[in-house]
Amino acid sequence: MIRFENVSVTYDGATEPTVQGVDFEVPEGELVLLVGPSGVGKSTVLGAVSGLVPHFTGGTLRGRVTVAGRDTRTHKPRELADVVGTVGQDPLSHFVTDTVEDELAYGMESLGLAPDVMRRRVEETLDLLGLADLRDRPISTLSGGQQQRVAIGSVLTPHPRVLVLDEPTSALDPAAAEEVLAVLQRLVHDLGTTVLMAEHRLERVIHYADRIALLPAPGEAPILGSPAEVMAVSPVYPPVVALGRLAGWTPLPLTVRDARRRAADLRQQLEKRDIVAPQGRGAAVDLRLPPRGRDQPQQTRSRQESTPPELLGEKATHRRWFQRRRTPTPPPSPYTAEVQDLAVSRGHIQALRNINLGLTLGEIVAVMGRNGAGKSTLLNTLVGLIKPSAGSVNTGGAVGLVPQEPRDLLYADTVAGECAAADADAGATPGTCRALVSELLPDIPDDTHPRDLSEGQRLTLALAVVLTARPALLLLDEPTRGLDYAAKARLVTLLRDLAARGHSIVLATHDVELAAELAHRVILLADGEVIADGPGVAEGREARASPPPPPLPPPPPPPPLPTALPLRPAPSASAPGQSPPSPWSARSVSPLSAGPSSHRPSRRSSRTARTPRGSSRACWCCWSRSSRRRSPSRGSGRRRSRCSGCWPRREPPCARSAPARPVSSRCSSSWS
């Protein structure tokens, strides 16, 4: 169906060909996966199949490419439209109409199909890709993943014999990606459609491929073979293949299921190593158990500083009955960004609602959710591109955003010009931006136009432009789109370094592996609401690697008994004619009750008067005969006397609970 005969492509102004020595054939009804590092020419090979290279991009094509017997050198893209359907890395460049349903029907209208056939195929595609709820939506209001599904659907409705897809799942969530790949597999197996696809997320698509064409480096000839054979020599490979290489398995596993079947011996070795019996006291610790922080919410130990007690020898301050209320000064916020009750409406669509979150220094937060959940809207609101309908967004410093479409940030004619402009805008040392580009993705020429770069190279350049300013809050929307595994590893290292220096980072991503490796915290969005917010795997890993916190110190000893109040010692035995001692005379007085009373005096006690000097009546509380004051009795007209030591305190419990009685009587608790 597709035949490459010693094909090489050299773009205008380039000294060396981008690809050369491409010579292989793709039979009808096969799914061939085109893999390789970023910038090796995968998009160029795909463009040669549809005729866009060289009719649209320019340059020189040597050799021959035939599709269903048609030579792309003599047939322009419009003459291949009934045979080849193409979806590029940028879905927006494919759209012609304004709404989803019109875009799905446009390709069939161009081919002159009957209206009833068009109607039936549009409904089939809407159901296949889960677009039925979006049929009347304007394409400009869709998320990146929704736009990608619409672009795929627009090439499926004409039923082409060949599909050319350039990273069709890069902006899709895992569930949507599985649906799209399942549709492609049905087309290959049931209808005999030929699919040539380039993809960086190999763990999603490698088990669907019949064969793999590997481009190992720029300008080198491709290697064609079965997935297991090519993965053994490929410089890019998914994590499950990395495990197979490490374990020395032959052939290499391509799915988790294959790896499980081969992992019996490896599992036994890990069990022997992971079960650790510590010396001394304690039982064996099984490291295979899931970390506690992954299944249970983390509990933070914090100590609140208490107010120190007053010294007994110092002068105490009376509490005022009425105090003027003063508006407390709010403490400085510990967050680099704080969102409270955020809501965003876009037309009749409620994009976000009831969003509350805070971002601390050095925190890496991954925002995840299905396509259209509101992730990009949240990032655009944080940076100020979208005005909230309700709530507030407060940021404590500079905010930098790398959008899904990195070309929105690039306006210079060369890579060197972009880097020089970024250094000048940020006031950084000349060469700072260029050093970041070289660190993330080497071998990008300075004289290359940014529009001629691959999607991963453009993303790297846009990320370097934003990082040159070192923003306190960095927002990344699908940061691994178009990056191979090596570039992703370098990106993870860079982001960890930024977080260690105190920068807060928010990632809106569908890359589960990236979130598990990097994020301290994961937030799940669904229909514009936060449905889950908790620690990530990286947070649990760092918590297990760090030493446990020191135990809290023991509480301070209780303060000594006050000496400011003279207490009458209790006699060992009652003398004849003397009343037994009251327990109130020997009770320890707390610092709050030492000296003048810290309680508000009652209304009755405010009208008391002193007992005439020389009175022989004893204190009603402790029965001492020191200086006395009188207060009215509760529930009766009698006036009871209390000494100066008992006066500042409230009445004892017996006086509050028992009914009024004569002065000479006491409750049972006073005799104990």
Stockholm file with secondary structure:
# STOCKHOLM 1.0

chainA/1-672         MIRFENVSVTYDGATEPTVQGVDFEVPEGELVLLVGPSGVGKSTVLGAVSGLVPHFTGGTLRGRVTVAGRDTRTHKPRELADVVGTVGQDPLSHFVTDTVEDELAYGMESLGLAPDVMRRRVEETLDLLGLADLRDRPISTLSGGQQQRVAIGSVLTPHPRVLVLDEPTSALDPAAAEEVLAVLQRLVHDLGTTVLMAEHRLERVIHYADRIALLPAPGEAPILGSPAEVMAVSPVYPPVVALGRLAGWTPLPLTVRDARRRAADLRQQLEKRDIVAPQGRGAAVDLRLPPRGRDQPQQTRSRQESTPPELLGEKATHRRWFQRRRTPTPPPSPYTAEVQDLAVSRGHIQALRNINLGLTLGEIVAVMGRNGAGKSTLLNTLVGLIKPSAGSVNTGGAVGLVPQEPRDLLYADTVAGECAAADADAGATPGTCRALVSELLPDIPDDTHPRDLSEGQRLTLALAVVLTARPALLLLDEPTRGLDYAAKARLVTLLRDLAARGHSIVLATHDVELAAELAHRVILLADGEVIADGPGVAEGREARASPPPPPLPPPPPPPPLPTALPLRPAPSASAPGQSPPSPWSARSVSPLSAGPSSHRPSRRSSRTARTPRGSSRACWCCWSRSSRRRSPSRGSGRRRSRCSGCWPRREPPCARSAPARPVSSRCSSSWS
#=GR chainA/1-672 SS CEEEEEEEEECTTCSSCSEEEECCEECTTCEEEEECSTTSSHHHHHHHHHTHHHHTTCSEEEEEEEETTEETTTSCGGGSTTTEEEECSCGGGGCCSSBHHHHHHHHHHHHTCCHHHHHHHHHHHHHHTTCGGGTTSBGGGSCHHHHHHHHHHHHHTTCCSEEEEESTTTTSCHHHHHHHHHHHHHHHHHHCCEEEEECSCHHHHGGGCSEEEECCSTTCCCEEECHHHHHTTCSCCCHHHHHHHHHTCSSCCCSHHHHHHHCHHHHHHHHHHHEECCSSSSCCEETTSCCHHHHSCCCCCCCCCCCCCCCTTSCCCCCCSSCCCCCCCCCCCSEEEEEEEEEEEETTEEEEEEEEEEEETTCEEEEECSTTSSHHHHHHHHHTSSCCSEEEEEESSCEEEECSSGGGGCCSSSHHHHHHHHHHHHTCCTTHHHHHHHHHSCCCCTTSCGGGSCHHHHHHHHHHHHHTTCCSEEEEESTTTTCCHHHHHHHHHHHHHHHHTTCEEEEECCCHHHHHHHCSEEEEEETTEEEEEEECHHHHHHHHHSCCCCCCCCCCCCCCCCCSSCCCCCCSSCCTTCCCCCGGGSSCCCTTTSSSCSSCCCTTGGGCEECCTTCCCCCTTTCCCSSEEEEECTTSSCEEEEETTTTTSCCCHHHHHSCCCCTTCCCHHHHC
#=GC SS_cons         CEEEEEEEEECTTCSSCSEEEECCEECTTCEEEEECSTTSSHHHHHHHHHTHHHHTTCSEEEEEEEETTEETTTSCGGGSTTTEEEECSCGGGGCCSSBHHHHHHHHHHHHTCCHHHHHHHHHHHHHHTTCGGGTTSBGGGSCHHHHHHHHHHHHHTTCCSEEEEESTTTTSCHHHHHHHHHHHHHHHHHHCCEEEEECSCHHHHGGGCSEEEECCSTTCCCEEECHHHHHTTCSCCCHHHHHHHHHTCSSCCCSHHHHHHHCHHHHHHHHHHHEECCSSSSCCEETTSCCHHHHSCCCCCCCCCCCCCCCTTSCCCCCCSSCCCCCCCCCCCSEEEEEEEEEEEETTEEEEEEEEEEEETTCEEEEECSTTSSHHHHHHHHHTSSCCSEEEEEESSCEEEECSSGGGGCCSSSHHHHHHHHHHHHTCCTTHHHHHHHHHSCCCCTTSCGGGSCHHHHHHHHHHHHHTTCCSEEEEESTTTTCCHHHHHHHHHHHHHHHHTTCEEEEECCCHHHHHHHCSEEEEEETTEEEEEEECHHHHHHHHHSCCCCCCCCCCCCCCCCCSSCCCCCCSSCCTTCCCCCGGGSSCCCTTTSSSCSSCCCTTGGGCEECCTTCCCCCTTTCCCSSEEEEECTTSSCEEEEETTTTTSCCCHHHHHSCCCCTTCCCHHHHC
//
